[in-house]
């Protein structure tokens, strides 16, 4: 038979259990705080390390540099190469215009002289790449490659190998590129030896 529960008897028991629970939590927290006061920082122990060296610097030190050490050295190599190509074109009787500052996709517009019969040959659009002795690749921008493909026979790549203040004769490569880079590709590195194998 069901008997009513004495709620008044349960209430003190619940309060007692709650008080014991809170007391235990308080004691645990006080222990944690005491342990935190006793934390002492010790001397750090190094268990590993890494030395980061730029790949370009490492290649340069090994004599395999793909890039000149600084912008000033790269500009000097490019200037020597430009002057060498301009002098070569002028020696052929061509009228030369430096358009490198115009960012049109090539560096030099070279106009052949009028033929004896009065006919006019098309201009040559020449992209000049100067490379220090020992470098093995040439970096070509996507813009330059697209212009080369669009202009076909009008576009020429001229490579000049620079050694200090001296340089080799310019090497001319007609139709140097075959495929347009994927969209989003800013530039492409080409093996210098493969490009020079197409030279005329």
Phi, psi and omega in degrees: 000138183287138179238141179294143179273140178275097182297330181293333179283330181283327186299312179299325180294320178295317178297322180295316179296318180296319179296320178295320179296313180295324179295320179293319178296320179296317180296319179296318180293320178297322177297317179298316180296322179294321179294324179293328179292335184267006179290130179237125179283133180250171179294129181295146178251122180276123181250359179189168179198166179214140176248119181262122179239127178302136183300322180297319179294318179298316179296321180296317180296331179273358181082017182245021188302135174267347182225150174292158186297321182219169183298324181295318179293320178297319180296323179295317179297316179295321180295316179298318181295316179299313180298323180294318180290318178301315180297321180294316180296318179294325177295334177278357180090012181275152173267123191247138175229127177278115181244017184300327181286344183275352177053047183265359179111354175208170187258325187228131169259120184242119184257121180293157176290157179293135181290166183299329181274004178090355180285153183245124177279154180291153176297157172252130176258116189246123172265124184258130176235116175264136179226137176291150178306131178101342178287147189242355180229162175232131179262126182237132181287158178300320180301316180295320180293317180297316178298320180298317181291322181290327185265350175051246188290343179285338186266132177230141172257124178248124181248131178235122177270123184251133177231100185068238178262359179257166180208159174276167178294145178300143176249126184259134180235110177279149179043060188288338186241150184245330188230139176284135179296156176301154177297135181098347177278121184280323182203166181227138175266129178246144174292126182299321182297322181291322177293318182293336178292341179266001188293153175239000000 
